[in-house]
Amino acid sequence: MTTYIFTHHQEKSTDEIKFTNENSVKLINQLKHQEDKDIWICGGANLIQQLVEDERVDKSYISIIPTLLGKGLRLFGVSSQEQKLKLINTRNYNGIVDVVYERR
């Protein structure tokens, strides 16, 4: 499995790990057309927001960890359009709740 890491820092890539500062939507589109495989994206709010806005996220796995921060980054920023989701699965373990949503 090849891993792509989006970063602004210059790092040396290997065959398995590719460091990139390429546009995330553009790269995901290229990867989706190269191979007909699922793409797992794990990232921060900024990366996810870009992909959600361009409707590149089909399924979301969200872990809810019961900690009140008081402030922090929103999981999803302000969006220009509503995204309807369908709950697929939930799981509860060690006080954490995992929810899986699929785009309708």
Steps between C-alpha positions, in 0.01 A plus 500: 500500500633843410457778755480866399578762762387855430756738641657839438838363611748358249549132585657212307242256362541122477314239294245453781482854640455804277526851645308760299378858511283439192136608496317229698190492277713472186708216647196305623339532156819369335528207740133408457545482121827304518370212707151393587574470872371670809704792630536544876548863607608586849562865561420825662207732453657697215575194287164337563311826430659529156397146409148528644440823306596324176285195590804268509397341833254213461519361853606664829630322809479735797621417850338695782731525800331652806727797571374857529768721348345840544645607167668345199456438130161396369483155348325644196532866414243720336369334185335651196261207476316255721623141494240238588635192678365158587607325821656163413648378828577590860739341747571580864825400673704641790268802521559584132219493244583430136240597244508423129306715256452458128418783263138477374 
